[in-house]
Amino acid sequence: MKFQFWHEGFVFIGCFLVMVGVPCFLIAMLGTRLIDRLGQYPSRSARLLMGVCFQLLMVEIFGFCMIALFLHVFSD
């Protein structure tokens, strides 16, 4: 038995890695920036958290849209 779909498999794996990797990278950037700002301005923690909350919401919506597009493209 020989596997024939190497190219398609690598495309699938690459798309999946991008789908998971991009939101994880963005979340890590937001988290490190938040921790840095909280260390500099501890009295402004509520304001900083609310500012990051909106950005996290945008990353989650972007990630959900990528997963939905991935499902739509590969479900046919």
Biotite code that builds the C-alpha atoms (Angstrom):
import biotite.structure as struc

atoms = struc.array([
    struc.Atom([0.000, 0.000, 0.000], chain_id="A", res_id=1, res_name="MET", atom_name="CA", element="C"),
    struc.Atom([1.496, 3.297, -1.101], chain_id="A", res_id=2, res_name="LYS", atom_name="CA", element="C"),
    struc.Atom([0.504, 6.762, 0.130], chain_id="A", res_id=3, res_name="PHE", atom_name="CA", element="C"),
    struc.Atom([-0.309, 8.974, -2.865], chain_id="A", res_id=4, res_name="GLN", atom_name="CA", element="C"),
    struc.Atom([-1.395, 12.276, -1.365], chain_id="A", res_id=5, res_name="PHE", atom_name="CA", element="C"),
    struc.Atom([1.878, 13.716, -0.007], chain_id="A", res_id=6, res_name="TRP", atom_name="CA", element="C"),
    struc.Atom([1.350, 17.190, -1.466], chain_id="A", res_id=7, res_name="HIS", atom_name="CA", element="C"),
    struc.Atom([-2.209, 17.463, -0.185], chain_id="A", res_id=8, res_name="GLU", atom_name="CA", element="C"),
    struc.Atom([-1.154, 16.184, 3.221], chain_id="A", res_id=9, res_name="GLY", atom_name="CA", element="C"),
    struc.Atom([1.608, 18.768, 3.525], chain_id="A", res_id=10, res_name="PHE", atom_name="CA", element="C"),
    struc.Atom([-0.783, 21.532, 2.447], chain_id="A", res_id=11, res_name="VAL", atom_name="CA", element="C"),
    struc.Atom([-3.290, 20.363, 5.055], chain_id="A", res_id=12, res_name="PHE", atom_name="CA", element="C"),
    struc.Atom([-0.619, 20.262, 7.780], chain_id="A", res_id=13, res_name="ILE", atom_name="CA", element="C"),
    struc.Atom([0.715, 23.674, 6.752], chain_id="A", res_id=14, res_name="GLY", atom_name="CA", element="C"),
    struc.Atom([-2.746, 25.241, 6.813], chain_id="A", res_id=15, res_name="CYS", atom_name="CA", element="C"),
    struc.Atom([-3.436, 23.713, 10.198], chain_id="A", res_id=16, res_name="PHE", atom_name="CA", element="C"),
    struc.Atom([-0.125, 24.970, 11.601], chain_id="A", res_id=17, res_name="LEU", atom_name="CA", element="C"),
    struc.Atom([-0.876, 28.481, 10.356], chain_id="A", res_id=18, res_name="VAL", atom_name="CA", element="C"),
    struc.Atom([-4.394, 28.319, 11.800], chain_id="A", res_id=19, res_name="MET", atom_name="CA", element="C"),
    struc.Atom([-3.084, 27.359, 15.212], chain_id="A", res_id=20, res_name="VAL", atom_name="CA", element="C"),
    struc.Atom([0.260, 29.160, 15.148], chain_id="A", res_id=21, res_name="GLY", atom_name="CA", element="C"),
    struc.Atom([-0.843, 32.666, 14.180], chain_id="A", res_id=22, res_name="VAL", atom_name="CA", element="C"),
    struc.Atom([-3.398, 33.105, 17.005], chain_id="A", res_id=23, res_name="PRO", atom_name="CA", element="C"),
    struc.Atom([-0.976, 31.524, 19.503], chain_id="A", res_id=24, res_name="CYS", atom_name="CA", element="C"),
    struc.Atom([1.776, 33.925, 18.429], chain_id="A", res_id=25, res_name="PHE", atom_name="CA", element="C"),
    struc.Atom([-0.585, 36.911, 18.707], chain_id="A", res_id=26, res_name="LEU", atom_name="CA", element="C"),
    struc.Atom([-1.770, 35.811, 22.160], chain_id="A", res_id=27, res_name="ILE", atom_name="CA", element="C"),
    struc.Atom([1.837, 35.405, 23.312], chain_id="A", res_id=28, res_name="ALA", atom_name="CA", element="C"),
    struc.Atom([2.706, 38.894, 22.064], chain_id="A", res_id=29, res_name="MET", atom_name="CA", element="C"),
    struc.Atom([-0.304, 40.417, 23.818], chain_id="A", res_id=30, res_name="LEU", atom_name="CA", element="C"),
    struc.Atom([0.453, 38.527, 27.030], chain_id="A", res_id=31, res_name="GLY", atom_name="CA", element="C"),
    struc.Atom([4.100, 39.546, 27.219], chain_id="A", res_id=32, res_name="THR", atom_name="CA", element="C"),
    struc.Atom([3.212, 43.157, 26.466], chain_id="A", res_id=33, res_name="ARG", atom_name="CA", element="C"),
    struc.Atom([0.511, 43.074, 29.163], chain_id="A", res_id=34, res_name="LEU", atom_name="CA", element="C"),
    struc.Atom([2.878, 41.606, 31.751], chain_id="A", res_id=35, res_name="ILE", atom_name="CA", element="C"),
    struc.Atom([5.478, 44.244, 30.891], chain_id="A", res_id=36, res_name="ASP", atom_name="CA", element="C"),
    struc.Atom([2.965, 47.073, 31.244], chain_id="A", res_id=37, res_name="ARG", atom_name="CA", element="C"),
    struc.Atom([1.577, 45.656, 34.495], chain_id="A", res_id=38, res_name="LEU", atom_name="CA", element="C"),
    struc.Atom([5.106, 45.599, 35.880], chain_id="A", res_id=39, res_name="GLY", atom_name="CA", element="C"),
    struc.Atom([5.621, 49.243, 34.952], chain_id="A", res_id=40, res_name="GLN", atom_name="CA", element="C"),
    struc.Atom([2.199, 50.554, 35.997], chain_id="A", res_id=41, res_name="TYR", atom_name="CA", element="C"),
    struc.Atom([0.681, 48.269, 38.669], chain_id="A", res_id=42, res_name="PRO", atom_name="CA", element="C"),
    struc.Atom([-1.930, 50.841, 39.723], chain_id="A", res_id=43, res_name="SER", atom_name="CA", element="C"),
    struc.Atom([-3.472, 50.855, 36.223], chain_id="A", res_id=44, res_name="ARG", atom_name="CA", element="C"),
    struc.Atom([-4.141, 47.113, 36.089], chain_id="A", res_id=45, res_name="SER", atom_name="CA", element="C"),
    struc.Atom([-7.896, 47.332, 35.433], chain_id="A", res_id=46, res_name="ALA", atom_name="CA", element="C"),
    struc.Atom([-7.439, 49.799, 32.590], chain_id="A", res_id=47, res_name="ARG", atom_name="CA", element="C"),
    struc.Atom([-4.668, 47.723, 31.021], chain_id="A", res_id=48, res_name="LEU", atom_name="CA", element="C"),
    struc.Atom([-6.700, 44.528, 31.300], chain_id="A", res_id=49, res_name="LEU", atom_name="CA", element="C"),
    struc.Atom([-9.697, 46.113, 29.589], chain_id="A", res_id=50, res_name="MET", atom_name="CA", element="C"),
    struc.Atom([-7.472, 47.366, 26.774], chain_id="A", res_id=51, res_name="GLY", atom_name="CA", element="C"),
    struc.Atom([-6.071, 43.890, 26.197], chain_id="A", res_id=52, res_name="VAL", atom_name="CA", element="C"),
    struc.Atom([-9.523, 42.292, 26.503], chain_id="A", res_id=53, res_name="CYS", atom_name="CA", element="C"),
    struc.Atom([-10.687, 43.920, 23.255], chain_id="A", res_id=54, res_name="PHE", atom_name="CA", element="C"),
    struc.Atom([-7.504, 42.855, 21.460], chain_id="A", res_id=55, res_name="GLN", atom_name="CA", element="C"),
    struc.Atom([-7.915, 39.280, 22.702], chain_id="A", res_id=56, res_name="LEU", atom_name="CA", element="C"),
    struc.Atom([-11.500, 39.291, 21.470], chain_id="A", res_id=57, res_name="LEU", atom_name="CA", element="C"),
    struc.Atom([-10.301, 40.343, 18.011], chain_id="A", res_id=58, res_name="MET", atom_name="CA", element="C"),
    struc.Atom([-7.686, 37.562, 17.970], chain_id="A", res_id=59, res_name="VAL", atom_name="CA", element="C"),
    struc.Atom([-10.331, 35.007, 18.956], chain_id="A", res_id=60, res_name="GLU", atom_name="CA", element="C"),
    struc.Atom([-12.719, 36.206, 16.236], chain_id="A", res_id=61, res_name="ILE", atom_name="CA", element="C"),
    struc.Atom([-9.874, 36.065, 13.697], chain_id="A", res_id=62, res_name="PHE", atom_name="CA", element="C"),
    struc.Atom([-8.980, 32.530, 14.808], chain_id="A", res_id=63, res_name="GLY", atom_name="CA", element="C"),
    struc.Atom([-12.600, 31.394, 14.625], chain_id="A", res_id=64, res_name="PHE", atom_name="CA", element="C"),
    struc.Atom([-12.955, 32.826, 11.117], chain_id="A", res_id=65, res_name="CYS", atom_name="CA", element="C"),
    struc.Atom([-9.794, 31.016, 9.996], chain_id="A", res_id=66, res_name="MET", atom_name="CA", element="C"),
    struc.Atom([-11.094, 27.715, 11.386], chain_id="A", res_id=67, res_name="ILE", atom_name="CA", element="C"),
    struc.Atom([-14.508, 28.249, 9.758], chain_id="A", res_id=68, res_name="ALA", atom_name="CA", element="C"),
    struc.Atom([-12.851, 29.035, 6.412], chain_id="A", res_id=69, res_name="LEU", atom_name="CA", element="C"),
    struc.Atom([-10.632, 25.970, 6.763], chain_id="A", res_id=70, res_name="PHE", atom_name="CA", element="C"),
    struc.Atom([-13.686, 23.802, 7.431], chain_id="A", res_id=71, res_name="LEU", atom_name="CA", element="C"),
    struc.Atom([-15.555, 25.311, 4.491], chain_id="A", res_id=72, res_name="HIS", atom_name="CA", element="C"),
    struc.Atom([-12.659, 24.798, 2.070], chain_id="A", res_id=73, res_name="VAL", atom_name="CA", element="C"),
    struc.Atom([-11.815, 21.225, 3.093], chain_id="A", res_id=74, res_name="PHE", atom_name="CA", element="C"),
    struc.Atom([-15.333, 19.907, 3.684], chain_id="A", res_id=75, res_name="SER", atom_name="CA", element="C"),
    struc.Atom([-16.238, 19.668, -0.020], chain_id="A", res_id=76, res_name="ASP", atom_name="CA", element="C"),
])
